[in-house]
Amino acid sequence: MAIRKAQSHYHTYEDWLKVEHDEGTRVELIDGDIYMFASPTRRHQAVLGEMFGQLYNHLRGKRCKVYAGPIDVRLENDAVVVPDIIVVCDPTKLTKAGVEGAPDLIIEILSPSTSRHDKLTKFNLYRRAGVAEYWIVDPADNTLDAHRLTTSEYNVYGETDTVVVNALHDFEMDLSAVFADEDEF
């Protein structure tokens, strides 16, 4: 899942709209830089699917909604990201194109080539944009780093733990189910 940075001048939202979005490629705009990501691995998708499924089943019929990428999230004037999973509890942030404003929860699932980008660049953007909770999931070592960005709280969870979503006070993510499919081909 290699990252490729476009030209070295400041890009705007209008520039981002003009970038060719090939099928299977995610394109993000952060601080004037355009990033392109290749399609994720099967393991990445298995982890994403289980996390999304748990959230979707819990949120069915409720005000908060969960979305799995690719979905465009415009956080600032010139910042558009494509997180793996988001939870949005404010329906006024939902648009036909995606989401305008900070989701209540963003989940990014690491791959070796995106680790630094997700842990530093996106972490700082999400904190600056007012995202309440940011989870970084590492399928290589079966861990989840939960950052509560509005309170600076940070916890690391392992493959048998459960994790409370602060925005969803009555929900716990079962990590033993999330990390169960380790079968790599």
Secondary structure by P-SEA (a helix, b strand, c coil): cbbbbcccccccaaaaaaccccccbbbbbcccbbbbbccccaaaaaaaaaaaaaaaaaaccccbbbbcccccccccccbbbbccbbbbccccccccccccccccbbbbbbccccccccccaaaaaaaaacccbbbbbbcccbbbbbbcccccbbbbbcccbbbbccccccccccccccccccccc
